[in-house]
Amino acid sequence: MDLQSLVAAHMPNRHRPSQMDAAAEDRYYRNQIILPPPLGLRLLGLIATTAGVTLFLTGVIKA
């Protein structure tokens, strides 16, 4: 066990979660799920850069 886990295990927890009924618990966990954003420019740029580098390296190796 590392030091951080050992310290965290022995820290007092002053905040006690409130009791929830089943519907409230379902809502809580449903709100915790974060769906990935749709394909954006950042991902498309990463794919294009990867493809470009791959094609460049393939061309350098064959030359």
PDBQT receptor file of N, H, CA, C and O in Angstrom, charges set to zero:
ATOM      1  N   MET A   1       0.854  -1.174   0.000  1.00  0.00    +0.000 N 
ATOM      2  CA  MET A   1       0.000   0.000   0.000  1.00  0.00    +0.000 C 
ATOM      3  C   MET A   1       0.895   1.231   0.000  1.00  0.00    +0.000 C 
ATOM      4  O   MET A   1       1.847   1.320   0.776  1.00  0.00    +0.000 OA
ATOM      5  N   ASP A   2       0.581   2.182  -0.879  1.00  0.00    +0.000 N 
ATOM      6  H   ASP A   2      -0.192   2.111  -1.509  1.00  0.00    +0.000 HD
ATOM      7  CA  ASP A   2       1.398   3.386  -0.940  1.00  0.00    +0.000 C 
ATOM      8  C   ASP A   2       0.975   4.377   0.145  1.00  0.00    +0.000 C 
ATOM      9  O   ASP A   2      -0.065   4.213   0.784  1.00  0.00    +0.000 OA
ATOM     10  N   LEU A   3       1.778   5.379   0.333  1.00  0.00    +0.000 N 
ATOM     11  H   LEU A   3       2.622   5.512  -0.186  1.00  0.00    +0.000 HD
ATOM     12  CA  LEU A   3       1.573   6.340   1.412  1.00  0.00    +0.000 C 
ATOM     13  C   LEU A   3       0.275   7.122   1.238  1.00  0.00    +0.000 C 
ATOM     14  O   LEU A   3      -0.443   7.362   2.209  1.00  0.00    +0.000 OA
ATOM     15  N   GLN A   4      -0.023   7.515   0.012  1.00  0.00    +0.000 N 
ATOM     16  H   GLN A   4       0.560   7.320  -0.776  1.00  0.00    +0.000 HD
ATOM     17  CA  GLN A   4      -1.234   8.301  -0.227  1.00  0.00    +0.000 C 
ATOM     18  C   GLN A   4      -2.493   7.497   0.128  1.00  0.00    +0.000 C 
ATOM     19  O   GLN A   4      -3.415   8.044   0.733  1.00  0.00    +0.000 OA
ATOM     20  N   SER A   5      -2.544   6.229  -0.233  1.00  0.00    +0.000 N 
ATOM     21  H   SER A   5      -1.795   5.786  -0.725  1.00  0.00    +0.000 HD
ATOM     22  CA  SER A   5      -3.698   5.396   0.097  1.00  0.00    +0.000 C 
ATOM     23  C   SER A   5      -3.806   5.180   1.598  1.00  0.00    +0.000 C 
ATOM     24  O   SER A   5      -4.906   5.152   2.149  1.00  0.00    +0.000 OA
ATOM     25  N   LEU A   6      -2.665   5.027   2.258  1.00  0.00    +0.000 N 
ATOM     26  H   LEU A   6      -1.771   5.050   1.810  1.00  0.00    +0.000 HD
ATOM     27  CA  LEU A   6      -2.665   4.832   3.699  1.00  0.00    +0.000 C 
ATOM     28  C   LEU A   6      -3.203   6.066   4.420  1.00  0.00    +0.000 C 
ATOM     29  O   LEU A   6      -3.991   5.944   5.358  1.00  0.00    +0.000 OA
ATOM     30  N   VAL A   7      -2.781   7.248   3.986  1.00  0.00    +0.000 N 
ATOM     31  H   VAL A   7      -2.141   7.347   3.224  1.00  0.00    +0.000 HD
ATOM     32  CA  VAL A   7      -3.259   8.489   4.593  1.00  0.00    +0.000 C 
ATOM     33  C   VAL A   7      -4.752   8.670   4.310  1.00  0.00    +0.000 C 
ATOM     34  O   VAL A   7      -5.510   9.033   5.210  1.00  0.00    +0.000 OA
ATOM     35  N   ALA A   8      -5.177   8.422   3.085  1.00  0.00    +0.000 N 
ATOM     36  H   ALA A   8      -4.562   8.127   2.354  1.00  0.00    +0.000 HD
ATOM     37  CA  ALA A   8      -6.581   8.589   2.725  1.00  0.00    +0.000 C 
ATOM     38  C   ALA A   8      -7.475   7.633   3.498  1.00  0.00    +0.000 C 
ATOM     39  O   ALA A   8      -8.603   7.986   3.842  1.00  0.00    +0.000 OA
ATOM     40  N   ALA A   9      -6.994   6.439   3.772  1.00  0.00    +0.000 N 
ATOM     41  H   ALA A   9      -6.078   6.152   3.492  1.00  0.00    +0.000 HD
ATOM     42  CA  ALA A   9      -7.801   5.461   4.500  1.00  0.00    +0.000 C 
ATOM     43  C   ALA A   9      -7.998   5.862   5.951  1.00  0.00    +0.000 C 
ATOM     44  O   ALA A   9      -8.976   5.447   6.572  1.00  0.00    +0.000 OA
ATOM     45  N   HIS A  10      -7.095   6.659   6.507  1.00  0.00    +0.000 N 
ATOM     46  H   HIS A  10      -6.301   6.997   6.003  1.00  0.00    +0.000 HD
ATOM     47  CA  HIS A  10      -7.184   7.024   7.914  1.00  0.00    +0.000 C 
ATOM     48  C   HIS A  10      -7.663   8.454   8.141  1.00  0.00    +0.000 C 
ATOM     49  O   HIS A  10      -7.656   8.931   9.275  1.00  0.00    +0.000 OA
ATOM     50  N   MET A  11      -8.081   9.147   7.074  1.00  0.00    +0.000 N 
ATOM     51  H   MET A  11      -8.087   8.760   6.152  1.00  0.00    +0.000 HD
ATOM     52  CA  MET A  11      -8.601  10.502   7.245  1.00  0.00    +0.000 C 
ATOM     53  C   MET A  11     -10.053  10.418   7.696  1.00  0.00    +0.000 C 
ATOM     54  O   MET A  11     -10.810   9.589   7.190  1.00  0.00    +0.000 OA
ATOM     55  N   PRO A  12     -10.448  11.260   8.636  1.00  0.00    +0.000 N 
ATOM     56  CA  PRO A  12     -11.847  11.240   9.072  1.00  0.00    +0.000 C 
ATOM     57  C   PRO A  12     -12.758  11.790   7.988  1.00  0.00    +0.000 C 
ATOM     58  O   PRO A  12     -12.417  12.753   7.301  1.00  0.00    +0.000 OA
ATOM     59  N   ASN A  13     -13.913  11.170   7.844  1.00  0.00    +0.000 N 
ATOM     60  H   ASN A  13     -14.190  10.388   8.402  1.00  0.00    +0.000 HD
ATOM     61  CA  ASN A  13     -14.880  11.616   6.852  1.00  0.00    +0.000 C 
ATOM     62  C   ASN A  13     -16.004  12.349   7.581  1.00  0.00    +0.000 C 
ATOM     63  O   ASN A  13     -16.869  11.721   8.191  1.00  0.00    +0.000 OA
ATOM     64  N   ARG A  14     -15.986  13.666   7.515  1.00  0.00    +0.000 N 
ATOM     65  H   ARG A  14     -15.283  14.176   7.019  1.00  0.00    +0.000 HD
ATOM     66  CA  ARG A  14     -16.985  14.454   8.238  1.00  0.00    +0.000 C 
ATOM     67  C   ARG A  14     -18.292  14.566   7.461  1.00  0.00    +0.000 C 
ATOM     68  O   ARG A  14     -19.348  14.803   8.048  1.00  0.00    +0.000 OA
ATOM     69  N   HIS A  15     -18.224  14.399   6.164  1.00  0.00    +0.000 N 
ATOM     70  H   HIS A  15     -17.366  14.206   5.687  1.00  0.00    +0.000 HD
ATOM     71  CA  HIS A  15     -19.420  14.537   5.338  1.00  0.00    +0.000 C 
ATOM     72  C   HIS A  15     -20.059  13.168   5.141  1.00  0.00    +0.000 C 
ATOM     73  O   HIS A  15     -19.482  12.290   4.501  1.00  0.00    +0.000 OA
ATOM     74  N   ARG A  16     -21.236  12.998   5.688  1.00  0.00    +0.000 N 
ATOM     75  H   ARG A  16     -21.705  13.712   6.208  1.00  0.00    +0.000 HD
ATOM     76  CA  ARG A  16     -21.964  11.744   5.522  1.00  0.00    +0.000 C 
ATOM     77  C   ARG A  16     -23.023  11.962   4.463  1.00  0.00    +0.000 C 
ATOM     78  O   ARG A  16     -23.807  12.906   4.571  1.00  0.00    +0.000 OA
ATOM     79  N   PRO A  17     -23.073  11.120   3.441  1.00  0.00    +0.000 N 
ATOM     80  CA  PRO A  17     -24.089  11.298   2.403  1.00  0.00    +0.000 C 
ATOM     81  C   PRO A  17     -25.494  11.074   2.954  1.00  0.00    +0.000 C 
ATOM     82  O   PRO A  17     -25.710  10.231   3.824  1.00  0.00    +0.000 OA
ATOM     83  N   SER A  18     -26.430  11.836   2.436  1.00  0.00    +0.000 N 
ATOM     84  H   SER A  18     -26.255  12.521   1.729  1.00  0.00    +0.000 HD
ATOM     85  CA  SER A  18     -27.807  11.699   2.896  1.00  0.00    +0.000 C 
ATOM     86  C   SER A  18     -28.419  10.416   2.321  1.00  0.00    +0.000 C 
ATOM     87  O   SER A  18     -27.988   9.904   1.288  1.00  0.00    +0.000 OA
ATOM     88  N   GLN A  19     -29.420   9.928   3.018  1.00  0.00    +0.000 N 
ATOM     89  H   GLN A  19     -29.769  10.344   3.858  1.00  0.00    +0.000 HD
ATOM     90  CA  GLN A  19     -30.107   8.728   2.555  1.00  0.00    +0.000 C 
ATOM     91  C   GLN A  19     -30.960   9.075   1.341  1.00  0.00    +0.000 C 
ATOM     92  O   GLN A  19     -31.619  10.115   1.308  1.00  0.00    +0.000 OA
ATOM     93  N   MET A  20     -30.940   8.198   0.348  1.00  0.00    +0.000 N 
ATOM     94  H   MET A  20     -30.404   7.354   0.374  1.00  0.00    +0.000 HD
ATOM     95  CA  MET A  20     -31.720   8.429  -0.867  1.00  0.00    +0.000 C 
ATOM     96  C   MET A  20     -32.636   7.241  -1.103  1.00  0.00    +0.000 C 
ATOM     97  O   MET A  20     -32.316   6.102  -0.764  1.00  0.00    +0.000 OA
ATOM     98  N   ASP A  21     -33.783   7.541  -1.692  1.00  0.00    +0.000 N 
ATOM     99  H   ASP A  21     -34.043   8.466  -1.967  1.00  0.00    +0.000 HD
ATOM    100  CA  ASP A  21     -34.632   6.432  -2.108  1.00  0.00    +0.000 C 
ATOM    101  C   ASP A  21     -34.129   5.929  -3.457  1.00  0.00    +0.000 C 
ATOM    102  O   ASP A  21     -33.190   6.494  -4.018  1.00  0.00    +0.000 OA
ATOM    103  N   ALA A  22     -34.733   4.893  -3.969  1.00  0.00    +0.000 N 
ATOM    104  H   ALA A  22     -35.495   4.434  -3.513  1.00  0.00    +0.000 HD
ATOM    105  CA  ALA A  22     -34.238   4.256  -5.193  1.00  0.00    +0.000 C 
ATOM    106  C   ALA A  22     -34.284   5.196  -6.388  1.00  0.00    +0.000 C 
ATOM    107  O   ALA A  22     -33.355   5.213  -7.195  1.00  0.00    +0.000 OA
ATOM    108  N   ALA A  23     -35.349   5.977  -6.512  1.00  0.00    +0.000 N 
ATOM    109  H   ALA A  23     -36.104   5.963  -5.856  1.00  0.00    +0.000 HD
ATOM    110  CA  ALA A  23     -35.468   6.892  -7.652  1.00  0.00    +0.000 C 
ATOM    111  C   ALA A  23     -34.398   7.984  -7.587  1.00  0.00    +0.000 C 
ATOM    112  O   ALA A  23     -33.807   8.338  -8.607  1.00  0.00    +0.000 OA
ATOM    113  N   ALA A  24     -34.152   8.515  -6.391  1.00  0.00    +0.000 N 
ATOM    114  H   ALA A  24     -34.632   8.228  -5.562  1.00  0.00    +0.000 HD
ATOM    115  CA  ALA A  24     -33.128   9.553  -6.246  1.00  0.00    +0.000 C 
ATOM    116  C   ALA A  24     -31.741   8.986  -6.531  1.00  0.00    +0.000 C 
ATOM    117  O   ALA A  24     -30.897   9.657  -7.124  1.00  0.00    +0.000 OA
ATOM    118  N   GLU A  25     -31.515   7.750  -6.106  1.00  0.00    +0.000 N 
ATOM    119  H   GLU A  25     -32.202   7.204  -5.625  1.00  0.00    +0.000 HD
ATOM    120  CA  GLU A  25     -30.224   7.126  -6.377  1.00  0.00    +0.000 C 
ATOM    121  C   GLU A  25     -30.026   6.901  -7.871  1.00  0.00    +0.000 C 
ATOM    122  O   GLU A  25     -28.929   7.107  -8.390  1.00  0.00    +0.000 OA
ATOM    123  N   ASP A  26     -31.083   6.478  -8.566  1.00  0.00    +0.000 N 
ATOM    124  H   ASP A  26     -31.974   6.310  -8.144  1.00  0.00    +0.000 HD
ATOM    125  CA  ASP A  26     -31.003   6.309 -10.022  1.00  0.00    +0.000 C 
ATOM    126  C   ASP A  26     -30.694   7.633 -10.711  1.00  0.00    +0.000 C 
ATOM    127  O   ASP A  26     -29.864   7.682 -11.619  1.00  0.00    +0.000 OA
ATOM    128  N   ARG A  27     -31.360   8.712 -10.282  1.00  0.00    +0.000 N 
ATOM    129  H   ARG A  27     -32.035   8.672  -9.544  1.00  0.00    +0.000 HD
ATOM    130  CA  ARG A  27     -31.088  10.028 -10.870  1.00  0.00    +0.000 C 
ATOM    131  C   ARG A  27     -29.649  10.463 -10.600  1.00  0.00    +0.000 C 
ATOM    132  O   ARG A  27     -28.989  11.012 -11.482  1.00  0.00    +0.000 OA
ATOM    133  N   TYR A  28     -29.170  10.219  -9.395  1.00  0.00    +0.000 N 
ATOM    134  H   TYR A  28     -29.706   9.773  -8.678  1.00  0.00    +0.000 HD
ATOM    135  CA  TYR A  28     -27.805  10.607  -9.028  1.00  0.00    +0.000 C 
ATOM    136  C   TYR A  28     -26.782   9.925  -9.940  1.00  0.00    +0.000 C 
ATOM    137  O   TYR A  28     -25.897  10.580 -10.489  1.00  0.00    +0.000 OA
ATOM    138  N   TYR A  29     -26.912   8.615 -10.093  1.00  0.00    +0.000 N 
ATOM    139  H   TYR A  29     -27.631   8.083  -9.647  1.00  0.00    +0.000 HD
ATOM    140  CA  TYR A  29     -25.936   7.901 -10.910  1.00  0.00    +0.000 C 
ATOM    141  C   TYR A  29     -26.128   8.181 -12.395  1.00  0.00    +0.000 C 
ATOM    142  O   TYR A  29     -25.159   8.139 -13.153  1.00  0.00    +0.000 OA
ATOM    143  N   ARG A  30     -27.344   8.464 -12.824  1.00  0.00    +0.000 N 
ATOM    144  H   ARG A  30     -28.131   8.499 -12.208  1.00  0.00    +0.000 HD
ATOM    145  CA  ARG A  30     -27.572   8.805 -14.227  1.00  0.00    +0.000 C 
ATOM    146  C   ARG A  30     -26.909  10.140 -14.546  1.00  0.00    +0.000 C 
ATOM    147  O   ARG A  30     -26.373  10.318 -15.640  1.00  0.00    +0.000 OA
ATOM    148  N   ASN A  31     -26.941  11.085 -13.597  1.00  0.00    +0.000 N 
ATOM    149  H   ASN A  31     -27.377  10.941 -12.709  1.00  0.00    +0.000 HD
ATOM    150  CA  ASN A  31     -26.321  12.384 -13.811  1.00  0.00    +0.000 C 
ATOM    151  C   ASN A  31     -24.798  12.309 -13.753  1.00  0.00    +0.000 C 
ATOM    152  O   ASN A  31     -24.126  13.215 -14.245  1.00  0.00    +0.000 OA
ATOM    153  N   GLN A  32     -24.240  11.259 -13.168  1.00  0.00    +0.000 N 
ATOM    154  H   GLN A  32     -24.786  10.523 -12.768  1.00  0.00    +0.000 HD
ATOM    155  CA  GLN A  32     -22.789  11.117 -13.076  1.00  0.00    +0.000 C 
ATOM    156  C   GLN A  32     -22.178  10.626 -14.381  1.00  0.00    +0.000 C 
ATOM    157  O   GLN A  32     -20.979  10.787 -14.610  1.00  0.00    +0.000 OA
ATOM    158  N   ILE A  33     -22.995  10.032 -15.228  1.00  0.00    +0.000 N 
ATOM    159  H   ILE A  33     -23.969   9.901 -15.042  1.00  0.00    +0.000 HD
ATOM    160  CA  ILE A  33     -22.495   9.501 -16.499  1.00  0.00    +0.000 C 
ATOM    161  C   ILE A  33     -22.277  10.660 -17.454  1.00  0.00    +0.000 C 
ATOM    162  O   ILE A  33     -23.200  11.424 -17.736  1.00  0.00    +0.000 OA
ATOM    163  N   ILE A  34     -21.063  10.788 -17.947  1.00  0.00    +0.000 N 
ATOM    164  H   ILE A  34     -20.313  10.167 -17.718  1.00  0.00    +0.000 HD
ATOM    165  CA  ILE A  34     -20.744  11.850 -18.892  1.00  0.00    +0.000 C 
ATOM    166  C   ILE A  34     -20.494  11.189 -20.244  1.00  0.00    +0.000 C 
ATOM    167  O   ILE A  34     -19.548  10.419 -20.413  1.00  0.00    +0.000 OA
ATOM    168  N   LEU A  35     -21.355  11.504 -21.191  1.00  0.00    +0.000 N 
ATOM    169  H   LEU A  35     -22.124  12.130 -21.053  1.00  0.00    +0.000 HD
ATOM    170  CA  LEU A  35     -21.201  10.933 -22.520  1.00  0.00    +0.000 C 
ATOM    171  C   LEU A  35     -20.095  11.677 -23.263  1.00  0.00    +0.000 C 
ATOM    172  O   LEU A  35     -19.929  12.884 -23.083  1.00  0.00    +0.000 OA
ATOM    173  N   PRO A  36     -19.352  10.973 -24.084  1.00  0.00    +0.000 N 
ATOM    174  CA  PRO A  36     -18.304  11.661 -24.847  1.00  0.00    +0.000 C 
ATOM    175  C   PRO A  36     -18.927  12.630 -25.840  1.00  0.00    +0.000 C 
ATOM    176  O   PRO A  36     -20.003  12.368 -26.378  1.00  0.00    +0.000 OA
ATOM    177  N   PRO A  37     -18.255  13.745 -26.082  1.00  0.00    +0.000 N 
ATOM    178  CA  PRO A  37     -18.805  14.703 -27.047  1.00  0.00    +0.000 C 
ATOM    179  C   PRO A  37     -18.761  14.119 -28.451  1.00  0.00    +0.000 C 
ATOM    180  O   PRO A  37     -17.970  13.216 -28.724  1.00  0.00    +0.000 OA
ATOM    181  N   PRO A  38     -19.592  14.622 -29.331  1.00  0.00    +0.000 N 
ATOM    182  CA  PRO A  38     -19.558  14.117 -30.709  1.00  0.00    +0.000 C 
ATOM    183  C   PRO A  38     -18.216  14.457 -31.358  1.00  0.00    +0.000 C 
ATOM    184  O   PRO A  38     -17.450  15.277 -30.853  1.00  0.00    +0.000 OA
ATOM    185  N   LEU A  39     -17.958  13.810 -32.481  1.00  0.00    +0.000 N 
ATOM    186  H   LEU A  39     -18.581  13.144 -32.892  1.00  0.00    +0.000 HD
ATOM    187  CA  LEU A  39     -16.690  14.049 -33.165  1.00  0.00    +0.000 C 
ATOM    188  C   LEU A  39     -16.524  15.535 -33.431  1.00  0.00    +0.000 C 
ATOM    189  O   LEU A  39     -17.333  16.155 -34.122  1.00  0.00    +0.000 OA
ATOM    190  N   GLY A  40     -15.483  16.083 -32.881  1.00  0.00    +0.000 N 
ATOM    191  H   GLY A  40     -14.826  15.580 -32.320  1.00  0.00    +0.000 HD
ATOM    192  CA  GLY A  40     -15.242  17.510 -33.033  1.00  0.00    +0.000 C 
ATOM    193  C   GLY A  40     -14.006  17.755 -33.867  1.00  0.00    +0.000 C 
ATOM    194  O   GLY A  40     -13.367  16.828 -34.364  1.00  0.00    +0.000 OA
ATOM    195  N   LEU A  41     -13.692  19.016 -34.006  1.00  0.00    +0.000 N 
ATOM    196  H   LEU A  41     -14.211  19.769 -33.602  1.00  0.00    +0.000 HD
ATOM    197  CA  LEU A  41     -12.528  19.388 -34.802  1.00  0.00    +0.000 C 
ATOM    198  C   LEU A  41     -11.242  18.867 -34.182  1.00  0.00    +0.000 C 
ATOM    199  O   LEU A  41     -10.292  18.540 -34.893  1.00  0.00    +0.000 OA
ATOM    200  N   ARG A  42     -11.212  18.791 -32.868  1.00  0.00    +0.000 N 
ATOM    201  H   ARG A  42     -11.984  19.057 -32.290  1.00  0.00    +0.000 HD
ATOM    202  CA  ARG A  42      -9.996  18.324 -32.197  1.00  0.00    +0.000 C 
ATOM    203  C   ARG A  42      -9.687  16.880 -32.565  1.00  0.00    +0.000 C 
ATOM    204  O   ARG A  42      -8.546  16.541 -32.878  1.00  0.00    +0.000 OA
ATOM    205  N   LEU A  43     -10.724  16.021 -32.524  1.00  0.00    +0.000 N 
ATOM    206  H   LEU A  43     -11.651  16.296 -32.269  1.00  0.00    +0.000 HD
ATOM    207  CA  LEU A  43     -10.522  14.620 -32.861  1.00  0.00    +0.000 C 
ATOM    208  C   LEU A  43     -10.205  14.454 -34.339  1.00  0.00    +0.000 C 
ATOM    209  O   LEU A  43      -9.330  13.672 -34.709  1.00  0.00    +0.000 OA
ATOM    210  N   LEU A  44     -10.923  15.195 -35.188  1.00  0.00    +0.000 N 
ATOM    211  H   LEU A  44     -11.635  15.830 -34.887  1.00  0.00    +0.000 HD
ATOM    212  CA  LEU A  44     -10.649  15.103 -36.627  1.00  0.00    +0.000 C 
ATOM    213  C   LEU A  44      -9.243  15.605 -36.945  1.00  0.00    +0.000 C 
ATOM    214  O   LEU A  44      -8.574  15.061 -37.825  1.00  0.00    +0.000 OA
ATOM    215  N   GLY A  45      -8.793  16.634 -36.239  1.00  0.00    +0.000 N 
ATOM    216  H   GLY A  45      -9.335  17.076 -35.525  1.00  0.00    +0.000 HD
ATOM    217  CA  GLY A  45      -7.427  17.114 -36.437  1.00  0.00    +0.000 C 
ATOM    218  C   GLY A  45      -6.400  16.083 -36.027  1.00  0.00    +0.000 C 
ATOM    219  O   GLY A  45      -5.380  15.910 -36.694  1.00  0.00    +0.000 OA
ATOM    220  N   LEU A  46      -6.673  15.389 -34.915  1.00  0.00    +0.000 N 
ATOM    221  H   LEU A  46      -7.501  15.529 -34.373  1.00  0.00    +0.000 HD
ATOM    222  CA  LEU A  46      -5.764  14.349 -34.452  1.00  0.00    +0.000 C 
ATOM    223  C   LEU A  46      -5.698  13.200 -35.459  1.00  0.00    +0.000 C 
ATOM    224  O   LEU A  46      -4.618  12.682 -35.743  1.00  0.00    +0.000 OA
ATOM    225  N   ILE A  47      -6.840  12.808 -35.993  1.00  0.00    +0.000 N 
ATOM    226  H   ILE A  47      -7.717  13.229 -35.762  1.00  0.00    +0.000 HD
ATOM    227  CA  ILE A  47      -6.878  11.737 -36.991  1.00  0.00    +0.000 C 
ATOM    228  C   ILE A  47      -6.132  12.161 -38.252  1.00  0.00    +0.000 C 
ATOM    229  O   ILE A  47      -5.366  11.379 -38.814  1.00  0.00    +0.000 OA
ATOM    230  N   ALA A  48      -6.354  13.398 -38.699  1.00  0.00    +0.000 N 
ATOM    231  H   ALA A  48      -6.976  14.034 -38.242  1.00  0.00    +0.000 HD
ATOM    232  CA  ALA A  48      -5.678  13.890 -39.902  1.00  0.00    +0.000 C 
ATOM    233  C   ALA A  48      -4.167  13.970 -39.694  1.00  0.00    +0.000 C 
ATOM    234  O   ALA A  48      -3.398  13.617 -40.588  1.00  0.00    +0.000 OA
ATOM    235  N   THR A  49      -3.742  14.428 -38.531  1.00  0.00    +0.000 N 
ATOM    236  H   THR A  49      -4.367  14.715 -37.805  1.00  0.00    +0.000 HD
ATOM    237  CA  THR A  49      -2.315  14.513 -38.237  1.00  0.00    +0.000 C 
ATOM    238  C   THR A  49      -1.682  13.126 -38.205  1.00  0.00    +0.000 C 
ATOM    239  O   THR A  49      -0.597  12.920 -38.748  1.00  0.00    +0.000 OA
ATOM    240  N   THR A  50      -2.357  12.187 -37.575  1.00  0.00    +0.000 N 
ATOM    241  H   THR A  50      -3.238  12.355 -37.134  1.00  0.00    +0.000 HD
ATOM    242  CA  THR A  50      -1.839  10.823 -37.519  1.00  0.00    +0.000 C 
ATOM    243  C   THR A  50      -1.730  10.226 -38.913  1.00  0.00    +0.000 C 
ATOM    244  O   THR A  50      -0.733   9.583 -39.241  1.00  0.00    +0.000 OA
ATOM    245  N   ALA A  51      -2.751  10.437 -39.730  1.00  0.00    +0.000 N 
ATOM    246  H   ALA A  51      -3.560  10.959 -39.464  1.00  0.00    +0.000 HD
ATOM    247  CA  ALA A  51      -2.716   9.915 -41.101  1.00  0.00    +0.000 C 
ATOM    248  C   ALA A  51      -1.588  10.571 -41.897  1.00  0.00    +0.000 C 
ATOM    249  O   ALA A  51      -0.878   9.900 -42.646  1.00  0.00    +0.000 OA
ATOM    250  N   GLY A  52      -1.429  11.887 -41.731  1.00  0.00    +0.000 N 
ATOM    251  H   GLY A  52      -2.006  12.432 -41.123  1.00  0.00    +0.000 HD
ATOM    252  CA  GLY A  52      -0.373  12.591 -42.454  1.00  0.00    +0.000 C 
ATOM    253  C   GLY A  52       1.018  12.117 -42.060  1.00  0.00    +0.000 C 
ATOM    254  O   GLY A  52       1.871  11.908 -42.923  1.00  0.00    +0.000 OA
ATOM    255  N   VAL A  53       1.251  11.947 -40.771  1.00  0.00    +0.000 N 
ATOM    256  H   VAL A  53       0.558  12.117 -40.070  1.00  0.00    +0.000 HD
ATOM    257  CA  VAL A  53       2.557  11.471 -40.303  1.00  0.00    +0.000 C 
ATOM    258  C   VAL A  53       2.803  10.050 -40.792  1.00  0.00    +0.000 C 
ATOM    259  O   VAL A  53       3.917   9.712 -41.193  1.00  0.00    +0.000 OA
ATOM    260  N   THR A  54       1.771   9.222 -40.761  1.00  0.00    +0.000 N 
ATOM    261  H   THR A  54       0.866   9.496 -40.435  1.00  0.00    +0.000 HD
ATOM    262  CA  THR A  54       1.917   7.842 -41.246  1.00  0.00    +0.000 C 
ATOM    263  C   THR A  54       2.270   7.823 -42.722  1.00  0.00    +0.000 C 
ATOM    264  O   THR A  54       3.172   7.093 -43.133  1.00  0.00    +0.000 OA
ATOM    265  N   LEU A  55       1.568   8.618 -43.530  1.00  0.00    +0.000 N 
ATOM    266  H   LEU A  55       0.835   9.211 -43.196  1.00  0.00    +0.000 HD
ATOM    267  CA  LEU A  55       1.874   8.667 -44.957  1.00  0.00    +0.000 C 
ATOM    268  C   LEU A  55       3.261   9.244 -45.216  1.00  0.00    +0.000 C 
ATOM    269  O   LEU A  55       3.967   8.784 -46.114  1.00  0.00    +0.000 OA
ATOM    270  N   PHE A  56       3.656  10.253 -44.431  1.00  0.00    +0.000 N 
ATOM    271  H   PHE A  56       3.082  10.626 -43.702  1.00  0.00    +0.000 HD
ATOM    272  CA  PHE A  56       4.974  10.831 -44.593  1.00  0.00    +0.000 C 
ATOM    273  C   PHE A  56       6.070   9.811 -44.269  1.00  0.00    +0.000 C 
ATOM    274  O   PHE A  56       7.035   9.667 -45.020  1.00  0.00    +0.000 OA
ATOM    275  N   LEU A  57       5.914   9.110 -43.152  1.00  0.00    +0.000 N 
ATOM    276  H   LEU A  57       5.130   9.227 -42.542  1.00  0.00    +0.000 HD
ATOM    277  CA  LEU A  57       6.918   8.116 -42.775  1.00  0.00    +0.000 C 
ATOM    278  C   LEU A  57       6.954   6.959 -43.773  1.00  0.00    +0.000 C 
ATOM    279  O   LEU A  57       8.023   6.426 -44.067  1.00  0.00    +0.000 OA
ATOM    280  N   THR A  58       5.816   6.579 -44.281  1.00  0.00    +0.000 N 
ATOM    281  H   THR A  58       4.947   7.012 -44.042  1.00  0.00    +0.000 HD
ATOM    282  CA  THR A  58       5.788   5.519 -45.287  1.00  0.00    +0.000 C 
ATOM    283  C   THR A  58       6.526   5.965 -46.552  1.00  0.00    +0.000 C 
ATOM    284  O   THR A  58       7.256   5.179 -47.157  1.00  0.00    +0.000 OA
ATOM    285  N   GLY A  59       6.337   7.214 -46.945  1.00  0.00    +0.000 N 
ATOM    286  H   GLY A  59       5.745   7.852 -46.454  1.00  0.00    +0.000 HD
ATOM    287  CA  GLY A  59       7.028   7.748 -48.114  1.00  0.00    +0.000 C 
ATOM    288  C   GLY A  59       8.526   7.880 -47.879  1.00  0.00    +0.000 C 
ATOM    289  O   GLY A  59       9.311   7.649 -48.799  1.00  0.00    +0.000 OA
ATOM    290  N   VAL A  60       8.943   8.246 -46.663  1.00  0.00    +0.000 N 
ATOM    291  H   VAL A  60       8.306   8.433 -45.915  1.00  0.00    +0.000 HD
ATOM    292  CA  VAL A  60      10.359   8.393 -46.353  1.00  0.00    +0.000 C 
ATOM    293  C   VAL A  60      11.033   7.029 -46.361  1.00  0.00    +0.000 C 
ATOM    294  O   VAL A  60      12.155   6.889 -46.848  1.00  0.00    +0.000 OA
ATOM    295  N   ILE A  61      10.356   6.033 -45.826  1.00  0.00    +0.000 N 
ATOM    296  H   ILE A  61       9.445   6.147 -45.430  1.00  0.00    +0.000 HD
ATOM    297  CA  ILE A  61      10.949   4.701 -45.751  1.00  0.00    +0.000 C 
ATOM    298  C   ILE A  61      11.092   4.087 -47.137  1.00  0.00    +0.000 C 
ATOM    299  O   ILE A  61      12.092   3.422 -47.408  1.00  0.00    +0.000 OA
ATOM    300  N   LYS A  62      10.109   4.295 -48.031  1.00  0.00    +0.000 N 
ATOM    301  H   LYS A  62       9.297   4.835 -47.811  1.00  0.00    +0.000 HD
ATOM    302  CA  LYS A  62      10.168   3.713 -49.373  1.00  0.00    +0.000 C 
ATOM    303  C   LYS A  62      11.139   4.458 -50.280  1.00  0.00    +0.000 C 
ATOM    304  O   LYS A  62      11.639   3.872 -51.240  1.00  0.00    +0.000 OA
ATOM    305  N   ALA A  63      11.426   5.742 -50.005  1.00  0.00    +0.000 N 
ATOM    306  H   ALA A  63      11.019   6.218 -49.225  1.00  0.00    +0.000 HD
ATOM    307  CA  ALA A  63      12.291   6.531 -50.882  1.00  0.00    +0.000 C 
ATOM    308  C   ALA A  63      13.733   6.109 -50.805  1.00  0.00    +0.000 C 
ATOM    309  O   ALA A  63      14.581   6.683 -51.488  1.00  0.00    +0.000 OA
TER     310      ALA A  63
